[in-house]
Amino acid sequence: MASEAIEMKPQDAAAKAASAAPKGGDKLGMLVFLIVVLNTVAAGGMGYLLMQLSGKVAAFESKAKELEAKMSEEKKPQSPLGKEFIPQDLGVMYPLEPFLVNITSDRGPRFLQMKMELELETPALEDEIALKRPALRDAVIVLLTSRNYAELRDPNGMKKLRVDILRAMNNLLKSGQIKEVYFTQFHFN
């Protein structure tokens, strides 16, 4: 009996081990299966949320474009009144050094200090202006000294001066034209 008990014990131990292995393996397999299912559900949920979010972003972008188009239409004046206030697209600007000239006045000699910038047709004109700077400055000085104080104080006199400066400078240039003359400083001492 003792030998039978010894012989049974290894068999019983093997049978117990065999019966215990499937139970533990079933639990582990079930746990892995649940983790895989939960991950799949979570990934699907995130995908759904991302699709919803991208739809909202696209709707927001289209609404923003509509608003921009509407605002740009509102900025354009519908009537000719106020057209002078529409900002112009300026070309290449070329600043000149300040001018200080004597001008005649009823009260004796006065000084005019002036700065101006030139709007050029093309950027290539900058090179020619740099080469002809002394001649261009001379033309402006001759025009300024030929005017008197009363003439330059009048707004129409300033407009005429601008046109005369533009014409005199353009007569000296060959590779292009100056589109406009802008006074950036204009005061008397």
MIDOLUM-105439 format. One record per atom (N, C-alpha, C): atom name; x, z, y; residue number from 1; residue in one letter. Coordinates in steps of 0.001 Angstrom, whole numbers. Layout:
> CA	X	Z	Y	NUM	A;
...
END
This chain:
> N	785	0	-1169	1	M;
> CA	0	0	0	1	M;
> C	839	0	1250	1	M;
> N	1890	673	1153	2	A;
> CA	2765	698	2299	2	A;
> C	3359	-666	2532	2	A;
> N	3691	-1359	1419	3	S;
> CA	4220	-2707	1609	3	S;
> C	3150	-3647	2105	3	S;
> N	1892	-3427	1659	4	E;
> CA	792	-4263	2156	4	E;
> C	561	-4001	3638	4	E;
> N	652	-2756	4032	5	A;
> CA	437	-2409	5430	5	A;
> C	1524	-3003	6297	5	A;
> N	2756	-3048	5749	6	I;
> CA	3839	-3635	6513	6	I;
> C	3626	-5127	6627	6	I;
> N	3170	-5729	5508	7	E;
> CA	2942	-7169	5546	7	E;
> C	1782	-7517	6457	7	E;
> N	774	-6697	6564	8	M;
> CA	-390	-6989	7383	8	M;
> C	-73	-6821	8872	8	M;
> N	772	-5954	9085	9	K;
> CA	1060	-5700	10484	9	K;
> C	1639	-6934	11177	9	K;
> N	2592	-7658	10596	10	P;
> CA	3039	-8851	11294	10	P;
> C	1941	-9883	11390	10	P;
> N	1088	-9992	10390	11	Q;
> CA	2	-10980	10449	11	Q;
> C	-1009	-10562	11506	11	Q;
> N	-1321	-9292	11503	12	D;
> CA	-2273	-8804	12503	12	D;
> C	-1704	-8980	13904	12	D;
> N	-427	-8732	14028	13	A;
> CA	207	-8885	15338	13	A;
> C	172	-10324	15780	13	A;
> N	401	-11264	14861	14	A;
> CA	360	-12686	15201	14	A;
> C	-1051	-13108	15540	14	A;
> N	-2039	-12571	14767	15	A;
> CA	-3439	-12925	15027	15	A;
> C	-3880	-12366	16366	15	A;
> N	-3466	-11162	16655	16	K;
> CA	-3811	-10549	17950	16	K;
> C	-3164	-11319	19094	16	K;
> N	-1914	-11731	18898	17	A;
> CA	-1222	-12492	19949	17	A;
> C	-1886	-13835	20162	17	A;
> N	-2319	-14468	19040	18	A;
> CA	-2976	-15770	19149	18	A;
> C	-4317	-15628	19844	18	A;
> N	-5045	-14550	19543	19	S;
> CA	-6357	-14377	20172	19	S;
> C	-6212	-13947	21631	19	S;
> N	-5136	-13257	21990	20	A;
> CA	-4924	-12820	23377	20	A;
> C	-4446	-13967	24253	20	A;
> N	-3682	-14894	23695	21	A;
> CA	-3152	-16005	24484	21	A;
> C	-4245	-16878	25065	21	A;
> N	-5245	-17295	24321	22	P;
> CA	-6281	-18123	24919	22	P;
> C	-7054	-17394	26003	22	P;
> N	-7272	-16126	25870	23	K;
> CA	-8018	-15394	26893	23	K;
> C	-7249	-15384	28211	23	K;
> N	-5947	-15082	28189	24	G;
> CA	-5125	-15068	29408	24	G;
> C	-4959	-16466	29974	24	G;
> N	-4820	-17469	29118	25	G;
> CA	-4682	-18864	29550	25	G;
> C	-5961	-19353	30199	25	G;
> N	-7124	-18912	29691	26	D;
> CA	-8405	-19303	30276	26	D;
> C	-8539	-18756	31695	26	D;
> N	-8106	-17527	31891	27	K;
> CA	-8174	-16913	33218	27	K;
> C	-7244	-17628	34200	27	K;
> N	-6052	-17928	33728	28	L;
> CA	-5089	-18615	34584	28	L;
> C	-5559	-20033	34905	28	L;
> N	-6081	-20735	33914	29	G;
> CA	-6602	-22087	34119	29	G;
> C	-7780	-22087	35086	29	G;
> N	-8642	-21101	34931	30	M;
> CA	-9799	-20988	35816	30	M;
> C	-9355	-20710	37248	30	M;
> N	-8352	-19854	37402	31	L;
> CA	-7831	-19545	38734	31	L;
> C	-7229	-20790	39387	31	L;
> N	-6453	-21568	38673	32	V;
> CA	-5867	-22807	39191	32	V;
> C	-6975	-23790	39557	32	V;
> N	-7990	-23901	38699	33	F;
> CA	-9114	-24805	38963	33	F;
> C	-9842	-24408	40260	33	F;
> N	-10074	-23112	40444	34	L;
> CA	-10743	-22633	41662	34	L;
> C	-9901	-22916	42911	34	L;
> N	-8600	-22711	42823	35	I;
> CA	-7710	-22986	43965	35	I;
> C	-7743	-24466	44320	35	I;
> N	-7704	-25345	43325	36	V;
> CA	-7756	-26787	43561	36	V;
> C	-9082	-27174	44208	36	V;
> N	-10185	-26614	43705	37	V;
> CA	-11507	-26926	44273	37	V;
> C	-11588	-26441	45721	37	V;
> N	-11128	-25224	45980	38	L;
> CA	-11163	-24692	47345	38	L;
> C	-10309	-25536	48298	38	L;
> N	-9132	-25946	47860	39	N;
> CA	-8274	-26795	48699	39	N;
> C	-8937	-28141	48990	39	N;
> N	-9574	-28711	47984	40	T;
> CA	-10252	-29997	48168	40	T;
> C	-11401	-29855	49170	40	T;
> N	-12169	-28798	49054	41	V;
> CA	-13280	-28565	49983	41	V;
> C	-12738	-28335	51405	41	V;
> N	-11674	-27558	51515	42	A;
> CA	-11097	-27290	52836	42	A;
> C	-10554	-28580	53461	42	A;
> N	-9874	-29412	52700	43	A;
> CA	-9344	-30676	53226	43	A;
> C	-10479	-31600	53638	43	A;
> N	-11543	-31652	52848	44	G;
> CA	-12704	-32470	53211	44	G;
> C	-13351	-31975	54487	44	G;
> N	-13473	-30660	54626	45	G;
> CA	-14048	-30077	55844	45	G;
> C	-13210	-30383	57068	45	G;
> N	-11888	-30293	56951	46	M;
> CA	-11002	-30610	58079	46	M;
> C	-11104	-32085	58435	46	M;
> N	-11193	-32944	57437	47	G;
> CA	-11350	-34378	57698	47	G;
> C	-12639	-34655	58451	47	G;
> N	-13721	-34000	58030	48	Y;
> CA	-15007	-34165	58714	48	Y;
> C	-14916	-33700	60168	48	Y;
> N	-14306	-32535	60404	49	L;
> CA	-14159	-32023	61768	49	L;
> C	-13301	-32948	62625	49	L;
> N	-12214	-33498	62061	50	L;
> CA	-11372	-34430	62820	50	L;
> C	-12128	-35699	63182	50	L;
> N	-12975	-36191	62274	51	M;
> CA	-13776	-37381	62587	51	M;
> C	-14758	-37079	63713	51	M;
> N	-15377	-35925	63682	52	Q;
> CA	-16304	-35536	64743	52	Q;
> C	-15571	-35408	66077	52	Q;
> N	-14387	-34801	66052	53	L;
> CA	-13598	-34620	67262	53	L;
> C	-13137	-35956	67836	53	L;
> N	-12697	-36871	66992	54	S;
> CA	-12250	-38180	67483	54	S;
> C	-13423	-38952	68089	54	S;
> N	-14619	-38801	67550	55	G;
> CA	-15802	-39434	68127	55	G;
> C	-16097	-38894	69516	55	G;
> N	-15957	-37585	69682	56	K;
> CA	-16182	-36974	70995	56	K;
> C	-15119	-37403	71991	56	K;
> N	-13873	-37500	71560	57	V;
> CA	-12791	-37950	72442	57	V;
> C	-13036	-39386	72899	57	V;
> N	-13442	-40257	71990	58	A;
> CA	-13728	-41653	72339	58	A;
> C	-14887	-41726	73335	58	A;
> N	-15926	-40919	73131	59	A;
> CA	-17059	-40900	74062	59	A;
> C	-16612	-40402	75431	59	A;
> N	-15755	-39387	75450	60	F;
> CA	-15244	-38855	76717	60	F;
> C	-14412	-39900	77456	60	F;
> N	-13546	-40620	76745	61	E;
> CA	-12711	-41660	77375	61	E;
> C	-13565	-42779	77958	61	E;
> N	-14596	-43202	77237	62	S;
> CA	-15449	-44270	77765	62	S;
> C	-16217	-43785	78987	62	S;
> N	-16641	-42546	78995	63	K;
> CA	-17348	-41977	80154	63	K;
> C	-16405	-41895	81349	63	K;
> N	-15140	-41528	81113	64	A;
> CA	-14158	-41445	82197	64	A;
> C	-13907	-42827	82802	64	A;
> N	-13814	-43850	81962	65	K;
> CA	-13612	-45208	82468	65	K;
> C	-14803	-45671	83290	65	K;
> N	-16012	-45332	82848	66	E;
> CA	-17202	-45688	83612	66	E;
> C	-17195	-45018	84983	66	E;
> N	-16822	-43738	85015	67	L;
> CA	-16769	-43016	86285	67	L;
> C	-15716	-43596	87216	67	L;
> N	-14543	-43964	86681	68	E;
> CA	-13495	-44573	87506	68	E;
> C	-13976	-45887	88104	68	E;
> N	-14644	-46699	87290	69	A;
> CA	-15161	-47976	87783	69	A;
> C	-16210	-47744	88857	69	A;
> N	-17061	-46766	88649	70	K;
> CA	-18104	-46462	89621	70	K;
> C	-17500	-45962	90931	70	K;
> N	-16478	-45112	90835	71	M;
> CA	-15830	-44579	92037	71	M;
> C	-15100	-45668	92799	71	M;
> N	-14453	-46596	92103	72	S;
> CA	-13740	-47664	92794	72	S;
> C	-14727	-48592	93503	72	S;
> N	-15919	-48786	92932	73	E;
> CA	-16936	-49598	93600	73	E;
> C	-17467	-48888	94834	73	E;
> N	-17597	-47571	94760	74	E;
> CA	-18099	-46816	95900	74	E;
> C	-17104	-46800	97043	74	E;
> N	-15814	-46879	96757	75	K;
> CA	-14794	-46850	97802	75	K;
> C	-14786	-48126	98620	75	K;
> N	-15211	-49231	98041	76	K;
> CA	-15219	-50497	98758	76	K;
> C	-16383	-50495	99752	76	K;
> N	-16085	-50762	101019	77	P;
> CA	-17177	-50788	101982	77	P;
> C	-18089	-51988	101724	77	P;
> N	-19386	-51744	101789	78	Q;
> CA	-20369	-52788	101543	78	Q;
> C	-20648	-53602	102800	78	Q;
> N	-20364	-53039	103962	79	S;
> CA	-20630	-53753	105208	79	S;
> C	-19304	-54029	105919	79	S;
> N	-19309	-54963	106862	80	P;
> CA	-18073	-55246	107587	80	P;
> C	-17611	-54061	108427	80	P;
> N	-18528	-53158	108772	81	L;
> CA	-18158	-51980	109541	81	L;
> C	-17251	-51092	108693	81	L;
> N	-16099	-50783	109162	82	G;
> CA	-15162	-49948	108427	82	G;
> C	-14131	-50724	107636	82	G;
> N	-14178	-52046	107663	83	K;
> CA	-13198	-52844	106923	83	K;
> C	-11785	-52621	107446	83	K;
> N	-11665	-52314	108728	84	E;
> CA	-10329	-52113	109295	84	E;
> C	-9658	-50870	108735	84	E;
> N	-10425	-49999	108079	85	F;
> CA	-9856	-48784	107526	85	F;
> C	-9453	-48928	106064	85	F;
> N	-9651	-50087	105480	86	I;
> CA	-9230	-50321	104103	86	I;
> C	-7706	-50421	104089	86	I;
> N	-7032	-49586	103281	87	P;
> CA	-5564	-49644	103276	87	P;
> C	-5055	-50991	102767	87	P;
> N	-4067	-51500	103459	88	Q;
> CA	-3491	-52785	103079	88	Q;
> C	-2354	-52556	102091	88	Q;
> N	-2118	-53567	101273	89	D;
> CA	-957	-53530	100400	89	D;
> C	228	-54022	101215	89	D;
> N	1140	-53120	101498	90	L;
> CA	2299	-53473	102302	90	L;
> C	3354	-54123	101433	90	L;
> N	4083	-55052	102031	91	G;
> CA	5190	-55695	101346	91	G;
> C	6437	-54831	101440	91	G;
> N	7568	-55459	101320	92	V;
> CA	8853	-54764	101405	92	V;
> C	9079	-54357	102861	92	V;
> N	9379	-53070	103055	93	M;
> CA	9606	-52565	104411	93	M;
> C	11102	-52468	104671	93	M;
> N	11501	-52875	105887	94	Y;
> CA	12911	-52864	106272	94	Y;
> C	13025	-52119	107597	94	Y;
> N	13590	-50904	107596	95	P;
> CA	13716	-50145	108850	95	P;
> C	14904	-50634	109677	95	P;
> N	14726	-50632	110988	96	L;
> CA	15826	-50955	111910	96	L;
> C	16275	-49673	112590	96	L;
> N	17499	-49678	113076	97	E;
> CA	18007	-48524	113804	97	E;
> C	17214	-48367	115099	97	E;
> N	17179	-47160	115656	98	P;
> CA	16420	-46925	116893	98	P;
> C	16978	-47736	118071	98	P;
> N	16099	-48026	118996	99	F;
> CA	16458	-48725	120225	99	F;
> C	16298	-47739	121381	99	F;
> N	17234	-47779	122313	100	L;
> CA	17142	-47000	123553	100	L;
> C	17497	-47963	124674	100	L;
> N	16488	-48314	125491	101	V;
> CA	16705	-49322	126542	101	V;
> C	16163	-48827	127867	101	V;
> N	16707	-49383	128960	102	N;
> CA	16210	-49130	130304	102	N;
> C	15051	-50077	130577	102	N;
> N	14007	-49556	131197	103	I;
> CA	12909	-50409	131627	103	I;
> C	12586	-50070	133079	103	I;
> N	11992	-51004	133772	104	T;
> CA	11672	-50781	135182	104	T;
> C	10333	-50069	135304	104	T;
> N	10229	-49288	136388	105	S;
> CA	9012	-48540	136649	105	S;
> C	8835	-48425	138153	105	S;
> N	7624	-48085	138598	106	D;
> CA	7366	-47856	140021	106	D;
> C	8160	-46657	140529	106	D;
> N	8482	-45755	139674	107	R;
> CA	9198	-44524	140050	107	R;
> C	10679	-44603	139729	107	R;
> N	11199	-45761	139558	108	G;
> CA	12618	-45916	139271	108	G;
> C	12854	-46222	137803	108	G;
> N	14094	-46251	137381	109	P;
> CA	14388	-46599	136000	109	P;
> C	13883	-45535	135018	109	P;
> N	13418	-46003	133888	110	R;
> CA	12978	-45132	132795	110	R;
> C	13637	-45614	131517	110	R;
> N	13584	-44787	130521	111	F;
> CA	14131	-45140	129220	111	F;
> C	12996	-45248	128204	111	F;
> N	13142	-46216	127333	112	L;
> CA	12219	-46358	126209	112	L;
> C	13020	-46135	124941	112	L;
> N	12547	-45195	124128	113	Q;
> CA	13157	-44983	122814	113	Q;
> C	12142	-45466	121789	113	Q;
> N	12593	-46359	120906	114	M;
> CA	11682	-46992	119974	114	M;
> C	12349	-47165	118616	114	M;
> N	11550	-46971	117565	115	K;
> CA	11959	-47295	116198	115	K;
> C	10892	-48218	115638	115	K;
> N	11319	-49104	114763	116	M;
> CA	10342	-49988	114138	116	M;
> C	10800	-50363	112740	116	M;
> N	9811	-50790	111950	117	E;
> CA	10077	-51281	110602	117	E;
> C	9448	-52650	110469	117	E;
> N	10107	-53479	109683	118	L;
> CA	9644	-54843	109487	118	L;
> C	9070	-54990	108082	118	L;
> N	7920	-55636	107993	119	E;
> CA	7347	-55945	106686	119	E;
> C	7773	-57364	106334	119	E;
> N	8480	-57509	105226	120	L;
> CA	9058	-58785	104829	120	L;
> C	8178	-59510	103815	120	L;
> N	8236	-60847	103867	121	E;
> CA	7514	-61657	102874	121	E;
> C	8094	-61462	101480	121	E;
> N	9427	-61488	101404	122	T;
> CA	10107	-61365	100116	122	T;
> C	11276	-60396	100235	122	T;
> N	11626	-59740	99137	123	P;
> CA	12780	-58834	99163	123	P;
> C	14095	-59573	99439	123	P;
> N	14158	-60867	99131	124	A;
> CA	15387	-61635	99351	124	A;
> C	15723	-61755	100833	124	A;
> N	14748	-61571	101687	125	L;
> CA	14955	-61686	103138	125	L;
> C	15820	-60542	103681	125	L;
> N	15919	-59448	102931	126	E;
> CA	16730	-58304	103376	126	E;
> C	18187	-58707	103607	126	E;
> N	18729	-59549	102741	127	D;
> CA	20132	-59961	102882	127	D;
> C	20349	-60732	104169	127	D;
> N	19437	-61646	104480	128	E;
> CA	19597	-62434	105708	128	E;
> C	19450	-61548	106945	128	E;
> N	18528	-60597	106898	129	I;
> CA	18354	-59695	108048	129	I;
> C	19606	-58849	108245	129	I;
> N	20206	-58394	107150	130	A;
> CA	21433	-57596	107260	130	A;
> C	22558	-58413	107902	130	A;
> N	22638	-59696	107566	131	L;
> CA	23675	-60541	108161	131	L;
> C	23400	-60857	109633	131	L;
> N	22137	-60974	109979	132	K;
> CA	21770	-61364	111350	132	K;
> C	21299	-60177	112190	132	K;
> N	21615	-58975	111765	133	R;
> CA	21165	-57777	112474	133	R;
> C	21548	-57781	113952	133	R;
> N	22776	-58122	114343	134	P;
> CA	23102	-58117	115778	134	P;
> C	22233	-59081	116589	134	P;
> N	21986	-60266	116074	135	A;
> CA	21166	-61238	116805	135	A;
> C	19718	-60769	116891	135	A;
> N	19209	-60165	115828	136	L;
> CA	17832	-59670	115841	136	L;
> C	17680	-58501	116819	136	L;
> N	18634	-57600	116822	137	R;
> CA	18591	-56475	117766	137	R;
> C	18675	-56970	119201	137	R;
> N	19513	-57959	119442	138	D;
> CA	19632	-58531	120791	138	D;
> C	18301	-59121	121250	138	D;
> N	17632	-59838	120358	139	A;
> CA	16341	-60438	120726	139	A;
> C	15334	-59351	121091	139	A;
> N	15330	-58251	120379	140	V;
> CA	14394	-57157	120674	140	V;
> C	14759	-56497	121999	140	V;
> N	16031	-56257	122223	141	I;
> CA	16465	-55613	123476	141	I;
> C	16113	-56484	124676	141	I;
> N	16317	-57788	124573	142	V;
> CA	15966	-58697	125675	142	V;
> C	14461	-58624	125957	142	V;
> N	13654	-58601	124916	143	L;
> CA	12198	-58504	125110	143	L;
> C	11804	-57166	125731	143	L;
> N	12396	-56083	125262	144	L;
> CA	12042	-54764	125796	144	L;
> C	12418	-54613	127266	144	L;
> N	13596	-55070	127624	145	T;
> CA	14039	-54916	129023	145	T;
> C	13325	-55871	129965	145	T;
> N	12677	-56886	129445	146	S;
> CA	11940	-57809	130311	146	S;
> C	10548	-57263	130646	146	S;
> N	10146	-56167	130033	147	R;
> CA	8834	-55565	130299	147	R;
> C	8989	-54369	131220	147	R;
> N	7911	-54051	131936	148	N;
> CA	7949	-52863	132783	148	N;
> C	7127	-51735	132144	148	N;
> N	7225	-50574	132733	149	Y;
> CA	6598	-49373	132183	149	Y;
> C	5078	-49539	132065	149	Y;
> N	4434	-50040	133107	150	A;
> CA	2974	-50191	133097	150	A;
> C	2522	-51145	131987	150	A;
> N	3288	-52200	131804	151	E;
> CA	2956	-53185	130773	151	E;
> C	3049	-52577	129368	151	E;
> N	4080	-51789	129114	152	L;
> CA	4284	-51203	127793	152	L;
> C	3348	-50023	127505	152	L;
> N	2840	-49382	128552	153	R;
> CA	1901	-48272	128365	153	R;
> C	512	-48771	127984	153	R;
> N	191	-49992	128346	154	D;
> CA	-1106	-50585	128055	154	D;
> C	-1167	-50990	126568	154	D;
> N	-2239	-50646	125852	155	P;
> CA	-2346	-51031	124431	155	P;
> C	-2249	-52547	124218	155	P;
> N	-2821	-53316	125110	156	N;
> CA	-2707	-54778	124980	156	N;
> C	-1276	-55237	125201	156	N;
> N	-559	-54530	126082	157	G;
> CA	854	-54851	126312	157	G;
> C	1697	-54596	125064	157	G;
> N	1368	-53512	124342	158	M;
> CA	2093	-53216	123099	158	M;
> C	1792	-54261	122036	158	M;
> N	532	-54701	121962	159	K;
> CA	173	-55741	120994	159	K;
> C	913	-57035	121302	159	K;
> N	995	-57382	122593	160	K;
> CA	1711	-58598	122994	160	K;
> C	3199	-58463	122667	160	K;
> N	3755	-57278	122908	161	L;
> CA	5160	-57039	122580	161	L;
> C	5393	-57222	121075	161	L;
> N	4511	-56703	120255	162	R;
> CA	4638	-56836	118801	162	R;
> C	4642	-58312	118395	162	R;
> N	3726	-59090	118961	163	V;
> CA	3647	-60518	118643	163	V;
> C	4908	-61239	119105	163	V;
> N	5402	-60896	120291	164	D;
> CA	6614	-61535	120816	164	D;
> C	7842	-61192	119968	164	D;
> N	7949	-59935	119537	165	I;
> CA	9078	-59535	118685	165	I;
> C	9009	-60285	117357	165	I;
> N	7832	-60377	116788	166	L;
> CA	7645	-61091	115526	166	L;
> C	8058	-62550	115658	166	L;
> N	7617	-63185	116712	167	R;
> CA	7939	-64601	116934	167	R;
> C	9447	-64789	117151	167	R;
> N	10063	-63931	117976	168	A;
> CA	11496	-64055	118273	168	A;
> C	12346	-63857	117015	168	A;
> N	11984	-62885	116206	169	M;
> CA	12758	-62625	114986	169	M;
> C	12574	-63750	113965	169	M;
> N	11360	-64209	113784	170	N;
> CA	11108	-65275	112811	170	N;
> C	11805	-66574	113205	170	N;
> N	12014	-66790	114515	171	N;
> CA	12741	-67978	114956	171	N;
> C	14209	-67938	114537	171	N;
> N	14736	-66742	114302	172	L;
> CA	16139	-66599	113903	172	L;
> C	16343	-66643	112384	172	L;
> N	15264	-66523	111622	173	L;
> CA	15381	-66429	110163	173	L;
> C	15110	-67770	109494	173	L;
> N	15809	-68031	108388	174	K;
> CA	15673	-69307	107664	174	K;
> C	15102	-69120	106250	174	K;
> N	15421	-68006	105576	175	S;
> CA	15054	-67856	104162	175	S;
> C	13674	-67232	103955	175	S;
> N	12991	-66907	105010	176	G;
> CA	11662	-66311	104889	176	G;
> C	11177	-65864	106253	176	G;
> N	10049	-65178	106239	177	Q;
> CA	9439	-64734	107491	177	Q;
> C	9146	-63239	107432	177	Q;
> N	9080	-62655	108603	178	I;
> CA	8639	-61274	108734	178	I;
> C	7126	-61318	108884	178	I;
> N	6423	-60545	108070	179	K;
> CA	4959	-60572	108110	179	K;
> C	4404	-59739	109265	179	K;
> N	5015	-58580	109497	180	E;
> CA	4474	-57685	110520	180	E;
> C	5558	-56767	111048	180	E;
> N	5371	-56319	112298	181	V;
> CA	6268	-55357	112932	181	V;
> C	5465	-54081	113138	181	V;
> N	6026	-52953	112686	182	Y;
> CA	5376	-51657	112848	182	Y;
> C	6262	-50760	113699	182	Y;
> N	5686	-50209	114777	183	F;
> CA	6401	-49250	115614	183	F;
> C	6241	-47879	114972	183	F;
> N	7355	-47239	114659	184	T;
> CA	7301	-45911	114051	184	T;
> C	7632	-44818	115064	184	T;
> N	8175	-45207	116213	185	Q;
> CA	8436	-44281	117309	185	Q;
> C	8411	-45105	118580	185	Q;
> N	7743	-44594	119612	186	F;
> CA	7624	-45352	120862	186	F;
> C	7332	-44342	121960	186	F;
> N	8381	-43890	122663	187	H;
> CA	8139	-42945	123760	187	H;
> C	9113	-43176	124901	187	H;
> N	8655	-42706	126056	188	F;
> CA	9397	-42913	127311	188	F;
> C	10022	-41605	127777	188	F;
> N	11189	-41731	128425	189	N;
> CA	11869	-40578	129041	189	N;
> C	11994	-40835	130515	189	N;
END
